[in-house]
Amino acid sequence: MSVDMKLDRAQFDAVMVPNYAPAAVIPVRGEGSRVWDQEGNEFIDFAGGIAVNCLGHCHPALVNALKTQGEKLWHLSNVMTNEPALELATKLVNSTFADKVYFANSGAEANEAALKLARRYALEKHGVEKDEIIAFDKAFHGRTFFTVSVGGQAAYSDGFGPKPQSITHLPFNDVAALEAAVTDRTCAIMLEPLQGEGGIIDADPAFLKAVRELANKHNALVIFDEVQTGVGRTGELYAYMGTEIVPDILTTAKALGGGFPIAAMLTTAEIAEHLKVGTHGSTYGGNPLACAIGNAVLDVVNTPEVLDGVKHREQLLRDGLNKINEKYHVFSEVRGKGLLLGAVLNEQYQGRSRDFLVASVAEGLMSLMAGANVVRFAPSLMIPEADIAEGLARFERAVASIAAA
């Protein structure tokens, strides 16, 4: 490659597989909740890398962890363990319902491990007939073939040949449908406590209670996909802590590394023993560099100051969005929890969430979509109040431009 080659958006089309369609903007530097592109334009980040950058960009604790561990040990195979992995697993066990931890690199990998464990557990405890996985419409659990098949959006799994079998999809929050579907053949019920990609849809308490009770009745496991809701996003360390139920298996990724790839599956000792030596594995899972950064993330996030601060910032963001809507009447509601919020477009603006995203970028704000009808916000858990105010001002200008068109 020529050293003077222009690395712009056109170069993406020249060298990258076209499964993404990124914006023309190419960020090159970030600090806190602000990002700068190649031309020096500044953006306020209400997207957080899709709920990943939980401490913003280049948080000093994470930078220090990266530098310190980077001068010690980067990688070992899982023929050996390492101190950062042991430390992080201990923190996760001490902070949650779990007794055991399995490390991976992405949410999809953590969910793949959870689904394989549930199937293996059912096989060894109850026999080959107990293999059904119940999941929900609009759910998203990753892009491996197993996880995308369990996810409730057929458009993501169609067109790749025969899909994994014994997967049943039900309407989310429909207790009657759940009661009719769960049987002794069910090995696991998998759900997000707050659906992210599906439109920022919170699980009803009565629905969660039914999930737990039916799983208990039929000897099935409950898997919580907390890839997006975990590590403080909802104002609890994990979203299940704000509900009345406890899962049997929980998956976590995204914010766990604050931007560095790491994921984990958490479960009980009794369930974990069914992933015996050789039944599953990951080359990079639990590597010392990722785990050192994960330790730094948990040390910052898992504090009353940060978790309580999420709830305070949620209210500021909600109030600001509702105030904008009072002027322009573009949303039917603002829903979600903590700093995972969705502004739902009303009938007049159906299907136009991308228009709001594009208009926001033009005003110097990074936001997200959660389907065609929801504008999603997932900023840093520590975003300064001044950045919330400025980001809302920029978003209002974007909304005004669409409303005036």
N, C-alpha and C positions, 0 to 999 in steps of 0.2 A: 504494500500500500504506500502511495506517495505521502510523504510527511506533510505536504501542503494540501492534501485532500480536504475538501469542505465537508465536515461532518454535520450535515443538516438533515431535515426530514426526507429529502429526496434520496439520501444515502440509505435510509431505512428500507425504502422500496427496492433499492438495488441489491441489498445483501441479506435482508431478513425474510424469513417465512411469513407470508401475509395473513397470519391468524390474528394479528392485532392491527388496529388502525389508529395509531397515536396522533395526538394533536401536533400542530406545527411547532409549538413551543418545546424547546429542549432545555430543561432546568440543568444548571451546572453547579449550584451552590445553595445550601440551606442553613438556616440558623433559627432555632426555636420554631415558631409558626410562620416563618417567612422564607420564601424561595426566590432565587434570581435566575433568569434564563441567560442564554448566550449573549443577548444584547443588553443585559443589565436591567431588564424590566423586573419589577418586584411583584410578587404574588403573596397573598395571604392564603395559608393552606387550611381549608376546611375539609380536606379529603383524607389526609393522613396516610396516603398510600393504600387506601381502602382499609382503614382501621388498623394499620400496621405501626405507624410512627407514633406510638402512644406517648412518647416523651418529646415529640417534635424532632427536629433535625439537629444532629451533632450535639446531643445533650452531653455535658462534660463527663458525667459518670459513665456513660456508654463509650465515649471516646477513650477515656482512661482505661476502661476494662479491655477494649480492643488493643490498645497499645501495649498494655502490661502483659496480657496473655500472648500477644503476637510475638513478644520477645522471649517467650518461654517454650510453648508447645502448641503446634497448630492441629495436628491430627495423629490419632492412633486408630488402628482397627479395633473392632470390638473383641478381639482376642485378649485385649487388655482394657481395664477401665481407667478413669482419670479423675483427678480431684475436683475440677469444676463440675463435671457431670454428677458426681456423688453429692456435692454441695447443693446443686440445683434440685436434684431429685429429693433430697432431704427437706429443702424449703417447701417444695410442692406438697410433699406428704404432710408436713407439719401444718400447712395452711389450708388443707382441704380434707374431704372425706377419705381420700385415697390412702392405700398402704403401699402401692407399687407404681412405678413409672417406667414407661418405655419412650425413648427419645427417637424422633424422626426429624425430617427437614422441612416439611410443609403440612398444611392442614389436610390435604388429600392423603398424604402418607399416614398421618395419624388416624384419619378416618378409615383408611384401608386396614390398618392394624386392628382398630376397634371392631370392624365388621368380621374380619377373620377370626378374632378372638371369640366373638359371640357365637359364630358358627362352630368353632372347635369346642367351646364350652358345652354347647347344646348337644353336639355329637357324642362327646365323651360322658356327659351326665345323663342324657335322655335317649340317645339313639339317632339313627340316620333320618328319621322322618321329621325331626324337629329342626326345620331349616328356614322357615319363613321369616323374612325381615319386613316389618311394617314401617313405612316412611310416609311422607306427606307431600301433597301438591305444593309446588313453588319452592320446595326446599332446595338448598344447594349444599353439597357435601364434598365437592372437589371434582377433578377432571381425570382421575384414573378411570378405567372402564367400569370397575366395580362401584366406585363412589358416584360417578356420574349417572349410573343406572339406578342407584338408590335415591339420588337427588330427584326431585319431583318436577323436572323441566325436560320433557322428552326431546325438545329441540337440540339439547346438548348431547344426548346419547344416541339419537337416530343416525343412521348412515354409516355405522361402523361394524355391521354384521350382527350375529346373534348376541343378545345381551345375557348377562348373568340372570339366572332364574330364581324363582321363589321370592320375589320382591313384590309387595303389595303397596300401592299408593292410595292414600285416603285424603279427604279434605281436612285441612288444618283447622283445629279448634272445634271439630265436629265430634262431640262425645258419642252420639248415637251411632255414627258410622264406625267409630273405634270399638264400641261395645259389640257391634255386629261382626267385626272382622277378627278380633283377637281370639285365638283358640289355643289348644294345647300344642298345635304345630308351630306356633309363633316362637321364635328363638330370641328376637330382639325387636324393640320399638326405638327407632332413631329419630331424633328431632332437634331442631334449634330452639332454645327457649325464647329467642327473638329472631324471627326469620329476617335475614339480611338481604340477600340478592332477591328474595321473593317479594320485597316491598316494605320492609320494616314492620313486620306484623308480630305483635307480642302474643305469647301463649296465654290463654285464659287460665286463671287459677283452677277452675273446675275441670278444665281439660287436662291440665297437668296432674291433678289428683286422680283422674280416671286412668291416665297413662300408668301411674305408679300402682294403683290398685289392681288393674287388669294384668299388668306384668307379674305382680306377686301371685295373683290367682292362678295364672297359667305358666308359672315358672319361666318367665321370659326376662331378659335383661333390658334395662333402660339405658340408652346411649344418648348423652347430651353432646351435641356438636357445639362447642364453645370456641370454635376457631375465631369467630368475629366478635363474640360477646365477652370473651375472657380477658383476664389481666386488667381489670378495672374499668372496662368500657362502659358498663352499666351503673357504675358507682359501688359495686361489690367487686371483690377480687374475681369471683366467678358468678355468673348470673344466677346459677342455681341457688346461691346463698340468699337471694332475694325472693325465693319461692318457698313453698311448703314441702317440697320433695327433694330427694337426693338421688342422683343417678347411680347406676352400677359402673358405668364407664363414662369418662369425660375426655374430650379431645380439646387441645389448645395449641395455638400457633400464632400467626400474625403478630400481635403485640408482644408475645413472649420474648422475642428478640429485639423489639423496638426498631425493626428494619433489617436485622440480620437473620438469615434463614434458620429457624429452629421450630420444632413442634414436639408435642408430647401427648401420649395417651396415659391417662390415670385410671386406676381401678383398684379393687380390693385384692387382698392376698389370696382369697379363696378362688376368685375368678382368674387371677394372673397365673396361677400355677398350671393352667392349661396351655400357656405358650411356653412349652418346654424348650430346652436347648435344641436349636436347629429348625424350629417350626416357623420362625420369622426373623427378619434381620434388616439392617440398613448399614451401608458402608460409612456414611457420614453421620448417622444418627448419634447424638451424644458426643460429638467431637468437642474438644476442650475450648476451642475458640468461641463457638456458638454458645456453649454452656456458661462460659465466663461472662459473656454479655447478658445472657438470660438472668444470671445471678444479679447483675447490676440493675436490670430492669425491675426485678421483683423487690429488691431492696428499696428502690425509689417508690414504686407504685403501691406496694402493700403497706401503706401507712394511713392513719386516719386523715392526715392533712390532704393527701392526694385524693383518696376515695371520697371524702366529704366535699372536696373541691370539685369533683366531677358533677356532683348533684347541684352545686351552686352554679356551675357553668352551664349545665343543662337548662336551668331556669332562665339564665340570661339569654341563651340562644333561642329558647322557646318564645320568650317574651318578644324578642326582636323579630322573629319570623311572624308571629301573630300581628305585631304592629305593622309590618310591611303588608300583610294580607288585608288588614283593615283599610288600607289605601288602594290596593290594586285588585283584590278579590280574585286571586288566581289559585288558591288552595282550598280544598275541602276540609282538611285537618292537618295538624302536625302531630305525628305519632312516633313511638319509640321510647327509649329509656336511656338515661345517662347521656353520653356523647355519641350515641348512635340514633340519630333522628332522621325522620323522613317527612318532607313536605309533600302531601298528596295533591296532585293537580285536580282541579274541579273539571266538570264536564266540558267547559269551554276550551280547556287546554289539554284535553286527553291526548296521550301519545307524544307529548312534546318535551319530555324531561331532558332530552339531549339538547334542545334549543336553549333551555335554561343553563345547562352546563357550558355550552359554547359562549353564550352571552356573558356568563360569569368570568370566564377566562379573559374575554375582551376587556372586562373591568378590573382585572387583576386579582381574581379570586379563583381558587381551585375548589370545586365541589364534585359530587358524584351523582350517579343515577342508581336507582334500585328498580329496574324495569322501566317501561316507557312512560309511566305515570307518576313516578316518585323521584323527587330531588333529595339526595341523601347527603348527610353531613356526618363526618367522623373525624373531627380535629384532634389535635394533641390533648391528652387529659390535663395538661398543664398550660394550655393556651392562655396567654395573658388577657385580662379583661379588655384592655385597650385593643388587642387584635380581634377580639370578638366584635367589639363595636365597629371597628374599621371594616372588618369582613362583612358585617351586616350592611354597612353603608354601601359597599361595593355591590353586594348582592341586590340591594334595593335598586341601584341603578340598572342592573341587568334585568330585573323584573320590569322596571319601568319601560325599558327599551322594547321588551316583548309585548307588554300591554298596549303600548302606543302603536305597534305595527299594524 
